[in-house]
Amino acid sequence: MRTALAARVLAERAKGLVGWALGLVAIVALQVSVYPTIRDSQAGWSDLTEQFPEAFRKILRMSDYTTPTGYLATELFTFVLPIIFVGVGAAWGARSATEEEENGTADLLLSLPVSRVSVLATRVFTTWGVLSGLAVLLTASLTVGTILVNMDVPVGRIVAGAVTLLVLGAGFDSVALLTGSLSGRRGVAIGSSLGIAIAAFVLYLLSPLVSTLDALLPVNPFHCTLVSLPLTDAIDAAYMAGAAATVATLVMLSFLAYARRDVRT
């Protein structure tokens, strides 16, 4: 039953998933292909980035931009890739808790000899599987791309970066899952998850410039996962553990809310 449900979910969302995957590979290929130009004119680019306003360099976490890891951290891991993983997590999390009601199939599915929690858990694990697949695809495409253009980036650092994005996506998946389980409305679930994501990301970007925002960093999901930019540094185990615990808590609350909600059929 669970396998059949997971297969159905993947089949129904195959086109969208392929789009996300192709977009991810295309963005990685584009950014990696540009790096040889940066490397061949390293002195000029170093002078140029030094002329950027200090506030701009802090916001984009521009550190050692002309190095392979510094370039990828700035161009991919600070902004573009987080958007992809947060977008997939929020969209899939919202549908997990509301799709059957929207499709008018809730009565049929919930009449089967399987609990609501089991149904929702299957969808959750399917979403995590998709996010994991994207993380693997990112790791593979970046590894191949960096080898082709002679970028010296350790595979372990690429894996660490992909893991942080996986946890980030799972975090906003759990937010959408909880709001969807409480409201039963996909628009509310996506809107709340993306709204929190935008607010958290803006606070994350501005924190180097506004000291009063530092107090919020320990609970900021972007800070908790990207705080040390694993591509250029090690994963912060404490922050990652806190992020994982938050995801687990939100998912458990989602199960409780979904089990108790009066599902519209």
LUMMARLO-581571 format. One record per residue: residue number from 1; x, y, z of N, C-alpha, C in turn. Coordinates in nm, 2 decimals, padded with zeros to 4 digits. Example, Ala and Ser with C-alpha at 12.3 -4.5 7.8 and 13.67 -1.06 7.14 Angstrom:
BEGIN
NODE   i    n.u    n.v    n.w   ca.u   ca.v   ca.w    c.u    c.v    c.w
NODE   1  01.32 -00.57  00.78  01.23 -00.45  00.78  01.32 -00.33  00.78
NODE   2  01.28 -00.22  00.71  01.37 -00.11  00.71  01.29  00.00  00.79
***
This chain:
BEGIN
NODE   i    n.u    n.v    n.w   ca.u   ca.v   ca.w    c.u    c.v    c.w
NODE   1  00.08 -00.12  00.00  00.00  00.00  00.00  00.09  00.13  00.00
NODE   2  00.19  00.13  00.09  00.27  00.25  00.10  00.35  00.26 -00.03
NODE   3  00.40  00.15 -00.08  00.48  00.16 -00.21  00.40  00.21 -00.32
NODE   4  00.27  00.16 -00.33  00.18  00.20 -00.43  00.15  00.35 -00.42
NODE   5  00.13  00.40 -00.30  00.10  00.54 -00.28  00.22  00.63 -00.32
NODE   6  00.34  00.59 -00.28  00.46  00.66 -00.31  00.48  00.66 -00.47
NODE   7  00.46  00.55 -00.53  00.47  00.54 -00.68  00.37  00.64 -00.75
NODE   8  00.25  00.64 -00.69  00.15  00.73 -00.75  00.18  00.87 -00.74
NODE   9  00.23  00.91 -00.62  00.28  01.05 -00.60  00.39  01.09 -00.69
NODE  10  00.49  01.00 -00.71  00.60  01.03 -00.80  00.55  01.04 -00.95
NODE  11  00.46  00.95 -00.98  00.41  00.95 -01.12  00.33  01.08 -01.15
NODE  12  00.25  01.13 -01.05  00.17  01.25 -01.07  00.25  01.37 -01.08
NODE  13  00.36  01.37 -01.02  00.45  01.49 -01.01  00.57  01.48 -01.09
NODE  14  00.58  01.38 -01.18  00.70  01.35 -01.26  00.75  01.46 -01.34
NODE  15  00.65  01.53 -01.41  00.69  01.64 -01.50  00.76  01.75 -01.42
NODE  16  00.69  01.79 -01.31  00.75  01.90 -01.23  00.89  01.86 -01.17
NODE  17  00.90  01.73 -01.13  01.02  01.69 -01.07  01.14  01.69 -01.18
NODE  18  01.10  01.65 -01.30  01.20  01.65 -01.41  01.24  01.79 -01.44
NODE  19  01.15  01.88 -01.43  01.18  02.03 -01.45  01.28  02.08 -01.35
NODE  20  01.25  02.05 -01.22  01.34  02.09 -01.12  01.48  02.03 -01.14
NODE  21  01.49  01.90 -01.17  01.62  01.83 -01.18  01.69  01.89 -01.30
NODE  22  01.63  01.91 -01.42  01.70  01.97 -01.53  01.74  02.11 -01.50
NODE  23  01.66  02.19 -01.43  01.70  02.32 -01.40  01.82  02.32 -01.31
NODE  24  01.83  02.23 -01.21  01.94  02.23 -01.12  02.07  02.19 -01.20
NODE  25  02.06  02.09 -01.29  02.18  02.06 -01.36  02.22  02.17 -01.46
NODE  26  02.13  02.24 -01.52  02.16  02.35 -01.61  02.23  02.46 -01.54
NODE  27  02.18  02.49 -01.42  02.24  02.60 -01.34  02.38  02.57 -01.30
NODE  28  02.40  02.45 -01.25  02.53  02.40 -01.21  02.63  02.41 -01.33
NODE  29  02.58  02.35 -01.45  02.67  02.35 -01.57  02.70  02.49 -01.61
NODE  30  02.61  02.58 -01.60  02.63  02.72 -01.65  02.74  02.79 -01.56
NODE  31  02.72  02.78 -01.43  02.81  02.84 -01.33  02.95  02.78 -01.34
NODE  32  02.96  02.65 -01.35  03.09  02.58 -01.35  03.16  02.62 -01.48
NODE  33  03.09  02.63 -01.59  03.15  02.66 -01.72  03.21  02.80 -01.72
NODE  34  03.15  02.89 -01.64  03.20  03.03 -01.63  03.33  03.04 -01.56
NODE  35  03.36  02.95 -01.46  03.47  02.96 -01.37  03.60  02.98 -01.45
NODE  36  03.63  02.90 -01.55  03.76  02.92 -01.62  03.79  03.06 -01.66
NODE  37  03.69  03.14 -01.70  03.71  03.28 -01.73  03.75  03.36 -01.60
NODE  38  03.69  03.33 -01.49  03.73  03.39 -01.36  03.87  03.35 -01.33
NODE  39  03.91  03.23 -01.34  04.04  03.18 -01.31  04.15  03.24 -01.39
NODE  40  04.12  03.25 -01.52  04.22  03.30 -01.62  04.25  03.45 -01.60
NODE  41  04.15  03.52 -01.54  04.17  03.67 -01.51  04.16  03.69 -01.36
NODE  42  04.22  03.61 -01.28  04.21  03.61 -01.14  04.24  03.74 -01.08
NODE  43  04.35  03.80 -01.12  04.40  03.93 -01.06  04.29  04.04 -01.08
NODE  44  04.24  04.04 -01.21  04.14  04.14 -01.24  04.01  04.13 -01.16
NODE  45  03.97  04.00 -01.15  03.85  03.97 -01.07  03.87  04.01 -00.92
NODE  46  03.98  03.98 -00.87  04.01  04.01 -00.73  04.00  04.16 -00.70
NODE  47  04.06  04.23 -00.80  04.06  04.38 -00.78  03.91  04.43 -00.79
NODE  48  03.84  04.37 -00.89  03.70  04.41 -00.90  03.61  04.38 -00.78
NODE  49  03.62  04.26 -00.73  03.54  04.23 -00.61  03.58  04.31 -00.49
NODE  50  03.71  04.35 -00.48  03.75  04.44 -00.37  03.69  04.58 -00.38
NODE  51  03.65  04.62 -00.50  03.59  04.75 -00.52  03.44  04.75 -00.48
NODE  52  03.38  04.63 -00.47  03.24  04.62 -00.43  03.23  04.68 -00.29
NODE  53  03.11  04.75 -00.27  03.09  04.80 -00.13  03.10  04.68 -00.03
NODE  54  03.16  04.71  00.09  03.18  04.61  00.19  03.04  04.55  00.23
NODE  55  02.94  04.63  00.24  02.81  04.57  00.27  02.76  04.47  00.17
NODE  56  02.79  04.50  00.04  02.75  04.40 -00.06  02.82  04.27 -00.05
NODE  57  02.95  04.28 -00.02  03.03  04.16 -00.01  02.99  04.08  00.12
NODE  58  02.95  04.15  00.22  02.91  04.08  00.34  02.77  04.01  00.32
NODE  59  02.68  04.08  00.25  02.55  04.02  00.22  02.56  03.89  00.14
NODE  60  02.65  03.89  00.04  02.66  03.78 -00.05  02.77  03.68  00.00
NODE  61  02.82  03.71  00.12  02.93  03.62  00.18  03.04  03.59  00.08
NODE  62  03.08  03.70  00.01  03.19  03.69 -00.09  03.32  03.69 -00.02
NODE  63  03.38  03.57 -00.02  03.51  03.54  00.04  03.59  03.46 -00.05
NODE  64  03.71  03.51 -00.09  03.80  03.44 -00.18  03.72  03.40 -00.31
NODE  65  03.66  03.50 -00.37  03.57  03.47 -00.49  03.64  03.40 -00.60
NODE  66  03.76  03.43 -00.62  03.83  03.37 -00.74  03.88  03.23 -00.71
NODE  67  03.87  03.18 -00.59  03.90  03.04 -00.56  03.78  02.95 -00.60
NODE  68  03.81  02.82 -00.63  03.70  02.73 -00.67  03.59  02.73 -00.57
NODE  69  03.62  02.70 -00.44  03.52  02.69 -00.34  03.45  02.82 -00.31
NODE  70  03.53  02.93 -00.31  03.47  03.06 -00.29  03.37  03.10 -00.40
NODE  71  03.41  03.07 -00.52  03.32  03.10 -00.63  03.19  03.02 -00.63
NODE  72  03.20  02.89 -00.60  03.08  02.81 -00.60  02.99  02.85 -00.48
NODE  73  03.06  02.88 -00.37  02.98  02.92 -00.25  02.90  03.05 -00.27
NODE  74  02.96  03.14 -00.34  02.89  03.27 -00.37  02.79  03.25 -00.48
NODE  75  02.82  03.19 -00.59  02.73  03.18 -00.70  02.62  03.08 -00.69
NODE  76  02.64  02.97 -00.61  02.54  02.86 -00.60  02.49  02.84 -00.46
NODE  77  02.57  02.83 -00.36  02.52  02.79 -00.23  02.47  02.90 -00.14
NODE  78  02.49  03.02 -00.18  02.44  03.13 -00.10  02.29  03.17 -00.13
NODE  79  02.26  03.15 -00.26  02.13  03.20 -00.31  02.05  03.10 -00.40
NODE  80  02.12  03.06 -00.51  02.04  02.99 -00.61  02.00  02.85 -00.57
NODE  81  02.09  02.77 -00.52  02.06  02.63 -00.48  01.96  02.63 -00.36
NODE  82  01.98  02.72 -00.26  01.88  02.72 -00.15  01.74  02.74 -00.20
NODE  83  01.72  02.83 -00.30  01.59  02.86 -00.36  01.53  02.73 -00.42
NODE  84  01.61  02.65 -00.49  01.56  02.53 -00.55  01.51  02.43 -00.44
NODE  85  01.59  02.41 -00.34  01.56  02.31 -00.24  01.44  02.36 -00.15
NODE  86  01.44  02.48 -00.12  01.33  02.54 -00.04  01.20  02.53 -00.12
NODE  87  01.21  02.56 -00.25  01.09  02.56 -00.34  01.03  02.42 -00.35
NODE  88  01.12  02.32 -00.37  01.07  02.18 -00.38  01.01  02.14 -00.25
NODE  89  01.08  02.17 -00.14  01.03  02.12 -00.01  00.90  02.18  00.03
NODE  90  00.88  02.32  00.00  00.75  02.38  00.03  00.64  02.33 -00.05
NODE  91  00.66  02.32 -00.18  00.56  02.27 -00.27  00.51  02.13 -00.24
NODE  92  00.61  02.04 -00.22  00.57  01.90 -00.20  00.51  01.88 -00.06
NODE  93  00.56  01.96  00.04  00.50  01.95  00.17  00.36  02.00  00.18
NODE  94  00.33  02.10  00.10  00.19  02.16  00.10  00.10  02.05  00.04
NODE  95  00.14  01.99 -00.07  00.06  01.89 -00.14  00.04  01.77 -00.06
NODE  96  00.14  01.73  00.02  00.13  01.61  00.10  00.01  01.61  00.19
NODE  97 -00.02  01.73  00.25 -00.12  01.73  00.35 -00.26  01.78  00.30
NODE  98 -00.26  01.82  00.17 -00.39  01.88  00.12 -00.43  01.82 -00.02
NODE  99 -00.35  01.74 -00.08 -00.38  01.70 -00.22 -00.50  01.61 -00.23
NODE 100 -00.52  01.52 -00.14 -00.64  01.43 -00.15 -00.77  01.51 -00.14
NODE 101 -00.77  01.60 -00.05 -00.89  01.68 -00.04 -00.92  01.77 -00.16
NODE 102 -00.81  01.83 -00.22 -00.83  01.91 -00.34 -00.88  01.83 -00.46
NODE 103 -00.83  01.70 -00.46 -00.86  01.61 -00.57 -01.00  01.54 -00.55
NODE 104 -01.05  01.55 -00.43 -01.18  01.49 -00.40 -01.17  01.34 -00.39
NODE 105 -01.04  01.29 -00.35 -01.02  01.15 -00.34 -00.99  01.11 -00.19
NODE 106 -01.01  01.20 -00.10 -00.98  01.17  00.04 -01.07  01.06  00.10
NODE 107 -01.20  01.06  00.06 -01.28  00.96  00.12 -01.24  00.82  00.07
NODE 108 -01.20  00.81 -00.05 -01.16  00.68 -00.11 -01.03  00.63 -00.04
NODE 109 -00.93  00.72 -00.03 -00.80  00.68  00.03 -00.82  00.65  00.18
NODE 110 -00.89  00.73  00.25 -00.90  00.71  00.39 -00.99  00.60  00.43
NODE 111 -01.07  00.55  00.34 -01.15  00.44  00.36 -01.08  00.30  00.36
NODE 112 -00.95  00.31  00.31 -00.87  00.19  00.30 -00.82  00.15  00.44
NODE 113 -00.79  00.03  00.47 -00.74 -00.02  00.60 -00.60  00.03  00.63
NODE 114 -00.58  00.16  00.63 -00.45  00.22  00.66 -00.48  00.35  00.74
NODE 115 -00.40  00.38  00.83 -00.42  00.50  00.91 -00.39  00.63  00.84
NODE 116 -00.44  00.74  00.88 -00.41  00.87  00.83 -00.26  00.90  00.84
NODE 117 -00.21  00.87  00.96 -00.07  00.90  00.99  00.02  00.82  00.89
NODE 118 -00.02  00.70  00.86  00.06  00.62  00.77  00.06  00.68  00.63
NODE 119 -00.06  00.73  00.59 -00.07  00.79  00.45  00.02  00.91  00.45
NODE 120  00.01  01.00  00.55  00.09  01.12  00.55  00.24  01.09  00.56
NODE 121  00.27  00.99  00.64  00.42  00.95  00.66  00.47  00.90  00.53
NODE 122  00.40  00.83  00.45  00.44  00.78  00.32  00.47  00.90  00.23
NODE 123  00.39  01.00  00.23  00.41  01.12  00.15  00.53  01.20  00.20
NODE 124  00.55  01.20  00.33  00.67  01.27  00.39  00.80  01.21  00.34
NODE 125  00.80  01.07  00.36  00.92  01.00  00.32  00.95  01.01  00.17
NODE 126  00.84  01.01  00.09  00.86  01.03 -00.05  00.92  01.17 -00.09
NODE 127  00.87  01.27 -00.02  00.93  01.40 -00.04  01.08  01.40  00.00
NODE 128  01.11  01.34  00.12  01.25  01.34  00.16  01.33  01.26  00.06
NODE 129  01.28  01.16  00.00  01.35  01.08 -00.10  01.38  01.17 -00.22
NODE 130  01.28  01.25 -00.26  01.30  01.34 -00.38  01.41  01.44 -00.35
NODE 131  01.40  01.50 -00.23  01.51  01.59 -00.19  01.65  01.53 -00.18
NODE 132  01.65  01.40 -00.14  01.78  01.33 -00.13  01.82  01.30 -00.27
NODE 133  01.73  01.27 -00.37  01.77  01.25 -00.50  01.83  01.37 -00.57
NODE 134  01.77  01.49 -00.54  01.82  01.62 -00.59  01.96  01.64 -00.53
NODE 135  01.98  01.61 -00.40  02.11  01.63 -00.34  02.22  01.54 -00.41
NODE 136  02.18  01.42 -00.44  02.27  01.32 -00.51  02.30  01.38 -00.65
NODE 137  02.19  01.43 -00.72  02.21  01.48 -00.85  02.30  01.60 -00.85
NODE 138  02.29  01.69 -00.75  02.37  01.80 -00.73  02.52  01.76 -00.71
NODE 139  02.54  01.66 -00.62  02.67  01.61 -00.60  02.74  01.56 -00.72
NODE 140  02.66  01.48 -00.80  02.72  01.42 -00.92  02.75  01.52 -01.02
NODE 141  02.66  01.62 -01.05  02.68  01.72 -01.15  02.79  01.81 -01.12
NODE 142  02.80  01.85 -00.99  02.91  01.94 -00.95  03.04  01.86 -00.95
NODE 143  03.04  01.74 -00.91  03.17  01.66 -00.91  03.22  01.65 -01.06
NODE 144  03.13  01.61 -01.15  03.17  01.60 -01.29  03.21  01.73 -01.35
NODE 145  03.13  01.83 -01.32  03.16  01.96 -01.37  03.30  02.02 -01.32
NODE 146  03.33  02.01 -01.20  03.45  02.06 -01.14  03.57  01.98 -01.20
NODE 147  03.55  01.85 -01.22  03.66  01.78 -01.28  03.69  01.82 -01.43
NODE 148  03.58  01.84 -01.50  03.59  01.88 -01.64  03.67  02.02 -01.66
NODE 149  03.65  02.11 -01.57  03.71  02.24 -01.58  03.83  02.26 -01.49
NODE 150  03.87  02.15 -01.43  03.99  02.15 -01.34  03.97  02.24 -01.22
NODE 151  03.86  02.24 -01.16  03.84  02.31 -01.03  03.87  02.21 -00.92
NODE 152  03.96  02.26 -00.83  04.00  02.17 -00.72  03.91  02.19 -00.60
NODE 153  03.80  02.11 -00.61  03.70  02.11 -00.50  03.69  01.97 -00.45
NODE 154  03.72  01.94 -00.32  03.71  01.80 -00.27  03.57  01.75 -00.27
NODE 155  03.55  01.63 -00.31  03.42  01.57 -00.32  03.35  01.57 -00.19
NODE 156  03.42  01.56 -00.08  03.36  01.56  00.05  03.30  01.69  00.08
NODE 157  03.36  01.80  00.03  03.30  01.94  00.06  03.17  01.95 -00.03
NODE 158  03.17  01.90 -00.15  03.05  01.90 -00.23  02.93  01.82 -00.16
NODE 159  02.97  01.70 -00.11  02.87  01.62 -00.04  02.81  01.70  00.09
NODE 160  02.90  01.76  00.16  02.86  01.84  00.28  02.77  01.95  00.24
NODE 161  02.80  02.02  00.13  02.71  02.13  00.08  02.57  02.08  00.04
NODE 162  02.57  01.96 -00.03  02.44  01.90 -00.07  02.36  01.86  00.05
NODE 163  02.43  01.81  00.16  02.35  01.76  00.28  02.29  01.88  00.35
NODE 164  02.36  02.00  00.35  02.30  02.11  00.42  02.18  02.16  00.34
NODE 165  02.18  02.15  00.21  02.06  02.19  00.13  01.95  02.10  00.15
NODE 166  01.98  01.97  00.16  01.88  01.87  00.19  01.81  01.90  00.32
NODE 167  01.88  01.93  00.42  01.82  01.96  00.55  01.74  02.09  00.54
NODE 168  01.79  02.19  00.47  01.71  02.31  00.45  01.58  02.29  00.38
NODE 169  01.58  02.21  00.27  01.46  02.18  00.20  01.36  02.10  00.29
NODE 170  01.41  02.00  00.37  01.33  01.93  00.46  01.27  02.02  00.56
NODE 171  01.34  02.12  00.61  01.28  02.21  00.71  01.16  02.29  00.65
NODE 172  01.17  02.34  00.53  01.05  02.41  00.48  00.94  02.32  00.43
NODE 173  00.98  02.20  00.40  00.88  02.10  00.37  00.80  02.07  00.50
NODE 174  00.86  02.07  00.61  00.79  02.04  00.74  00.70  02.16  00.78
NODE 175  00.75  02.28  00.75  00.66  02.40  00.78  00.53  02.39  00.69
NODE 176  00.55  02.36  00.56  00.43  02.35  00.48  00.34  02.24  00.52
NODE 177  00.41  02.13  00.56  00.33  02.01  00.60  00.24  02.04  00.72
NODE 178  00.30  02.11  00.82  00.23  02.15  00.94  00.11  02.24  00.91
NODE 179  00.14  02.35  00.84  00.03  02.44  00.81 -00.07  02.38  00.72
NODE 180 -00.03  02.29  00.63 -00.13  02.23  00.55 -00.22  02.13  00.63
NODE 181 -00.15  02.06  00.72 -00.23  01.97  00.81 -00.33  02.04  00.90
NODE 182 -00.29  02.16  00.94 -00.38  02.24  01.02 -00.49  02.30  00.95
NODE 183 -00.46  02.35  00.83 -00.56  02.43  00.75 -00.64  02.35  00.64
NODE 184 -00.57  02.25  00.59 -00.63  02.18  00.48 -00.63  02.25  00.35
NODE 185 -00.55  02.36  00.34 -00.55  02.44  00.22 -00.40  02.46  00.17
NODE 186 -00.39  02.42  00.04 -00.25  02.42 -00.01 -00.20  02.56 -00.03
NODE 187 -00.28  02.66 -00.06 -00.23  02.79 -00.07 -00.18  02.85  00.06
NODE 188 -00.25  02.82  00.16 -00.21  02.86  00.30 -00.08  02.80  00.33
NODE 189 -00.06  02.67  00.30  00.06  02.60  00.34  00.18  02.65  00.26
NODE 190  00.17  02.67  00.13  00.28  02.72  00.05  00.31  02.86  00.09
NODE 191  00.20  02.94  00.10  00.23  03.08  00.14  00.30  03.10  00.27
NODE 192  00.26  03.02  00.37  00.32  03.04  00.50  00.47  02.99  00.49
NODE 193  00.49  02.88  00.43  00.63  02.83  00.42  00.72  02.92  00.34
NODE 194  00.68  02.97  00.23  00.76  03.06  00.15  00.77  03.19  00.21
NODE 195  00.67  03.24  00.28  00.67  03.36  00.35  00.78  03.36  00.46
NODE 196  00.78  03.25  00.54  00.88  03.24  00.64  01.02  03.22  00.58
NODE 197  01.03  03.15  00.47  01.16  03.14  00.40  01.21  03.27  00.36
NODE 198  01.13  03.36  00.29  01.17  03.49  00.25  01.22  03.57  00.36
NODE 199  01.14  03.58  00.47  01.17  03.66  00.59  01.30  03.61  00.65
NODE 200  01.32  03.48  00.66  01.44  03.42  00.72  01.56  03.45  00.64
NODE 201  01.54  03.44  00.51  01.66  03.47  00.42  01.70  03.61  00.42
NODE 202  01.61  03.70  00.42  01.64  03.84  00.43  01.71  03.87  00.56
NODE 203  01.67  03.82  00.67  01.73  03.84  00.80  01.87  03.78  00.80
NODE 204  01.89  03.66  00.73  02.02  03.60  00.72  02.12  03.68  00.64
NODE 205  02.07  03.74  00.53  02.15  03.83  00.45  02.19  03.95  00.52
NODE 206  02.10  04.01  00.60  02.13  04.14  00.66  02.20  04.13  00.79
NODE 207  02.21  04.01  00.85  02.27  03.99  00.98  02.41  04.04  00.99
NODE 208  02.49  04.03  00.89  02.63  04.08  00.90  02.63  04.24  00.91
NODE 209  02.52  04.30  00.87  02.52  04.45  00.87  02.45  04.50  00.99
NODE 210  02.36  04.43  01.05  02.28  04.48  01.16  02.30  04.39  01.28
NODE 211  02.37  04.44  01.38  02.41  04.36  01.49  02.30  04.31  01.58
NODE 212  02.19  04.39  01.58  02.07  04.35  01.66  02.00  04.22  01.61
NODE 213  02.03  04.19  01.48  01.97  04.07  01.42  02.05  03.94  01.47
NODE 214  02.16  03.96  01.53  02.24  03.84  01.57  02.16  03.75  01.67
NODE 215  02.08  03.81  01.75  02.00  03.73  01.85  01.91  03.63  01.78
NODE 216  01.87  03.66  01.66  01.77  03.58  01.58  01.84  03.46  01.51
NODE 217  01.97  03.47  01.49  02.04  03.38  01.41  02.03  03.23  01.45
NODE 218  02.04  03.21  01.58  02.03  03.07  01.63  01.90  02.99  01.59
NODE 219  01.80  03.07  01.56  01.67  03.01  01.52  01.64  03.03  01.37
NODE 220  01.73  03.09  01.30  01.72  03.11  01.15  01.76  02.98  01.08
NODE 221  01.66  02.93  01.00  01.69  02.80  00.93  01.81  02.81  00.83
NODE 222  01.83  02.93  00.77  01.94  02.94  00.68  02.07  02.95  00.75
NODE 223  02.07  03.02  00.87  02.19  03.02  00.95  02.22  02.88  01.00
NODE 224  02.12  02.81  01.04  02.14  02.68  01.10  02.20  02.58  01.00
NODE 225  02.18  02.60  00.88  02.23  02.50  00.78  02.35  02.55  00.70
NODE 226  02.34  02.68  00.67  02.45  02.74  00.58  02.55  02.83  00.66
NODE 227  02.54  02.82  00.79  02.62  02.91  00.87  02.77  02.91  00.84
NODE 228  02.83  02.79  00.81  02.97  02.78  00.79  03.00  02.75  00.64
NODE 229  02.90  02.76  00.55  02.91  02.73  00.41  03.00  02.61  00.39
NODE 230  02.95  02.49  00.41  03.03  02.36  00.41  03.12  02.35  00.29
NODE 231  03.10  02.42  00.18  03.19  02.41  00.07  03.32  02.47  00.10
NODE 232  03.33  02.56  00.19  03.45  02.63  00.23  03.50  02.60  00.37
NODE 233  03.41  02.53  00.45  03.44  02.50  00.59  03.37  02.37  00.62
NODE 234  03.38  02.33  00.75  03.32  02.21  00.79  03.17  02.23  00.83
NODE 235  03.09  02.13  00.82  02.95  02.14  00.87  02.95  02.17  01.02
NODE 236  02.87  02.26  01.06  02.85  02.29  01.20  02.75  02.19  01.26
NODE 237  02.81  02.09  01.33  02.73  01.97  01.37  02.62  02.01  01.47
NODE 238  02.65  02.11  01.56  02.55  02.15  01.66  02.43  02.22  01.59
NODE 239  02.45  02.31  01.49  02.34  02.37  01.43  02.26  02.27  01.34
NODE 240  02.33  02.18  01.27  02.26  02.08  01.19  02.18  01.99  01.28
NODE 241  02.23  01.95  01.39  02.15  01.87  01.48  02.02  01.94  01.53
NODE 242  02.04  02.07  01.56  01.92  02.15  01.59  01.82  02.16  01.48
NODE 243  01.87  02.18  01.36  01.78  02.18  01.24  01.71  02.05  01.22
NODE 244  01.78  01.94  01.24  01.71  01.81  01.22  01.61  01.79  01.33
NODE 245  01.64  01.83  01.45  01.54  01.81  01.56  01.42  01.90  01.54
NODE 246  01.44  02.01  01.48  01.32  02.10  01.45  01.23  02.04  01.34
NODE 247  01.30  01.98  01.24  01.22  01.91  01.14  01.14  01.80  01.20
NODE 248  01.20  01.72  01.28  01.13  01.60  01.34  01.02  01.65  01.42
NODE 249  01.03  01.76  01.50  00.92  01.81  01.58  00.81  01.85  01.50
NODE 250  00.83  01.93  01.39  00.73  01.98  01.31  00.65  01.87  01.24
NODE 251  00.73  01.77  01.20  00.66  01.65  01.13  00.57  01.58  01.23
NODE 252  00.61  01.56  01.35  00.53  01.49  01.45  00.41  01.57  01.48
NODE 253  00.42  01.70  01.49  00.30  01.79  01.51  00.21  01.78  01.39
NODE 254  00.26  01.77  01.27  00.18  01.75  01.15  00.10  01.63  01.16
NODE 255  00.16  01.52  01.20  00.09  01.39  01.21 -00.03  01.40  01.31
NODE 256 -00.01  01.47  01.42 -00.11  01.49  01.52 -00.23  01.57  01.46
NODE 257 -00.19  01.68  01.39 -00.29  01.77  01.34 -00.37  01.70  01.23
NODE 258 -00.30  01.63  01.14 -00.37  01.56  01.03 -00.46  01.45  01.08
NODE 259 -00.42  01.38  01.19 -00.50  01.28  01.24 -00.63  01.33  01.30
NODE 260 -00.63  01.45  01.35 -00.74  01.51  01.43 -00.83  01.60  01.34
NODE 261 -00.78  01.64  01.23 -00.85  01.74  01.15 -00.97  01.67  01.08
NODE 262 -01.08  01.75  01.07 -01.20  01.70  00.99 -01.17  01.71  00.84
NODE 263 -01.13  01.60  00.78 -01.09  01.61  00.64 -01.21  01.62  00.55
NODE 264 -01.21  01.72  00.46 -01.32  01.74  00.37 -01.31  01.64  00.25
NODE 265 -01.42  01.57  00.22 -01.42  01.47  00.12 -01.50  01.52  00.00
***
